[in-house]
Amino acid sequence: MAATRGRPGASATAKEPAEAAPAPVAAPAKREPAEGAPAPVAAPAKREPAEGAPAPVAAPAKEEPAEAAPAPVAAPAKREPPRTMRDLRLATESRRRAAAPKPMENPLREGLRLERVPDPAAFVLFGATGDLAHRKVIPALFQLWRTHLLPHEFTIVAVGRRPYTDEAFRSEIKESLDAFSRVQPVDQETWDDLASRIVYHQGDFADNGTYQRLSERLEQLDETCGTRGNRIFYLATQPSAFAEIVAGLGRVGLDHERRDGGWRRVVIEKPFGHDLDSAVVLNREVGKVFRERQVYRIDHYLGKETVRNLLVFRFGNGIFEPIWNRRHIDHVQITVAESIGIEGRGAFYEETGASRDFLQNHLLQLLSLVAMEPPATFEADALRDEKVKVIRAIPEMTREQVAHDVVRGQYGPGWVSAKPVKGYREEPSVNPASETETYVAARLTIDDWRWSGVPFYLRMGKRLPKRATEIAIQFKEVPHQLFKDSASDPEPNLLAMRIQPDEGIMLRFGAKVPGLGVDVRNVTMDFTYGSAFSVDSPDAYETLILDALLGDASLFTRADEVEEAWSIVDPIIEAWSEQTVPDFPNYEAGTWGPEAADDLLAREGRRWRRI
Ligand SMILES: NC(=O)c1ccc[n+]([C@@H]2O[C@H](COP(=O)([O-])OP(=O)(O)OC[C@H]3O[C@@H](n4cnc5c(N)ncnc54)[C@H](OP(=O)(O)O)[C@@H]3O)[C@@H](O)[C@H]2O)c1
């Protein structure tokens, strides 16, 4: 029986008593824009309809009562007096609801997707001149704006160290949009509309004045743009700056939610910590300023459409859950393959490696979604409670187990997509004798009733033959082979969930080959998002930014989850530091990783699925 992990100093679970929700804010009185403030923008009549928004549905035809037949009049239902406290509460609530005035319909919003438009808000982007902001965050905001999913009263405050005028910053962002927006070409009118809402705020994170001036500027923007005191702080900066920025915000009170409305949230990029100790310290520093419910730790994998669909697949259908356990599943494989190398981020990768960059977050997050118990509700904490239970049930590895069950690799020179590529050690800013792993594969188990004895094989690698992320559920063989005379040996059922590319789900099963005799072959049933729905899936950043603006933290990682995940990865990294490093490089770029990773499965009579 594996030892239970003890985590001294780890944060308590992030559950908090629900706080009084901020009081609803009255619509801002019409104000004249202050000089230099972003120009007021006309009603968004010209924007394109929300992509993927359901087509307006015709009202159901009214059933006509049979002619002349007097409509039966139901006797008024006799109201039972409330018998329990719950009945009493429900009765009071329904009376209160009935008495409340109905909100006025806005005719300009008719036909638009209304249910997911967030409150007016200021989006404060720290690290706005950086790579992530340009490639992902601002293109995601543009896409949300283009598809009417952002409120009209919205402003982006870009915080950066270099001097820019608002105009100069906007034109630089436009260039990035032209390169990275997922819908091309970028519509000029829509861009002008959003650009008028972007302001640049120069300041160094280490300077107190940055936050003081930011606070004053946000107050002004509340006045001129109607952002109503709602602010989201997005930290797209190097991780070493997270605690400093959070403390700076706290010093000037930018974390305080106001009684008369005005929420404050902080989105923190990954990696969250470098190991368990640093994650605990960072959680503590963030917790000194923000409450857990204000903190959104991002792992962009969770925003991917197929990952979200995994929950619908498991819990929105009746037929899979009964077989989702050790009785029917032989093992699970989770693969994140990248064909790219480290893309000029040598200094970052040297400090991180595949286990910190992928195993601690993306791979363990995918595993927890596959293995979790059904939550009682779809609320953020219910979901995260179940995910964290899974990670807690993974036994901590001993040094011997690490040597036996975890494989690390580093790519050497090779060929990817018919082009020669350098080895990791020849990449810029990489130590020519580097011992950093660019590949990791691990065999983990989950010690609970559902999964006991079912291995979960996880692997991640850079410079593999192709880019693909997949979860494969391998079912057990049938208990008795009936079709022994079949020419081919049918393989057991397999369910493959493709996270990227070609998002979809494939089920493999045996079918009879047409003709005389009984020959059984593998066939597949395939569902692909692209062909089933004929819409592009949103980028993960679009989903997650929108969720954070809506206050939905389900797809963000909670403090205790991050720490539990580190407590799986820390012993692996510690064990490696004491073991002899494999003979790096131990796999050629463009191959599926080191041989030892194949042996990890082969010794149990299994093999990695060919993707
Ligand atoms: N890039 C990606 O593909 C990617 C993917 C997933 C997660 N992430 C995470 O996202 C975060 C940002 O990554 P990145 O690649 O965008 O980093 P980056 O390109 O180095 O950007 C860092 C940003 O922070 C600013 N900055 C640094 N120190 C500052 C200071 N003292 N005062 C004011 N501004 C300062 C930089 O401003 P200057 O321009 O003035 O230096 C720059 O805008 C990291 O946590 C990373 O792990 C990145």
The ligand as an ORCA input file, in Angstrom:
! r2SCAN-3c Opt
* xyz 0 1
  N       4.804     32.702    -24.735
  C       4.073     31.620    -24.687
  O       3.821     30.955    -25.682
  C       3.516     31.159    -23.379
  C       2.672     30.026    -23.362
  C       2.098     29.630    -22.150
  C       2.396     30.347    -21.008
  N       3.238     31.418    -21.055
  C       3.526     32.137    -19.821
  O       3.134     33.493    -19.994
  C       3.994     34.335    -19.264
  C       4.577     35.369    -20.186
  O       5.385     34.742    -21.166
  P       5.977     35.527    -22.410
  O       6.575     34.502    -23.287
  O       4.955     36.438    -22.982
  O       7.134     36.394    -21.730
  P       7.881     37.642    -22.329
  O       7.759     37.694    -23.808
  O       9.236     37.638    -21.743
  O       7.081     38.888    -21.753
  C       7.257     39.386    -20.465
  C       6.591     40.736    -20.355
  O       6.773     41.250    -19.033
  C       7.334     42.564    -19.138
  N       8.214     42.854    -18.028
  C       9.209     42.066    -17.558
  N       9.778     42.642    -16.484
  C       9.136     43.818    -16.286
  C       9.258     44.850    -15.329
  N      10.138     44.805    -14.343
  N       8.406     45.875    -15.417
  C       7.492     45.969    -16.403
  N       7.334     45.007    -17.355
  C       8.150     43.956    -17.288
  C       8.086     42.559    -20.437
  O       8.268     43.903    -20.824
  P       9.487     44.321    -21.778
  O       8.955     44.031    -23.131
  O       9.698     45.736    -21.501
  O      10.663     43.453    -21.394
  C       7.129     41.775    -21.315
  O       6.047     42.563    -21.711
  C       5.030     33.417    -18.617
  O       4.601     33.112    -17.329
  C       4.989     32.188    -19.490
  O       5.397     31.041    -18.795
  C       3.792     31.842    -22.210
*
